[in-house]
Amino acid sequence: MYINLRNQVGMIKQRKVGFSWTTFFFAFFPALFRGDWKWAIIQFICSSLTFGVSNLVFCFIYNKLHINDLLEKGYTPSDESSRVVLVTKGFIAETRGAAVS
């Protein structure tokens, strides 16, 4: 399931919600290619210390961590279906009468 997030400038990013197959197969490289330096470094260090076992954890949680970081940076859902998914999955609180721009 994918969501669309928009920042204040109007740039839209499409992100997957749920299990990260790319992190499962490629470890920290998806975070690196997204420009998510913080989580790329954390995944690399954890992977080095645990001989790759931590990748089995990160493939379940990385997409959620990345979406939370984008929301903290000011990204908002760009359409109603994205907002519904974010509310359903617990990323954001439901607001009554709020219009998505």
Beta strands, then each sheet from edge to edge (+ up, - down):
strand 1: 2-6
strand 2: 12-16
strand 3: 76-77
sheet 1: 2+ 1- 3+
end
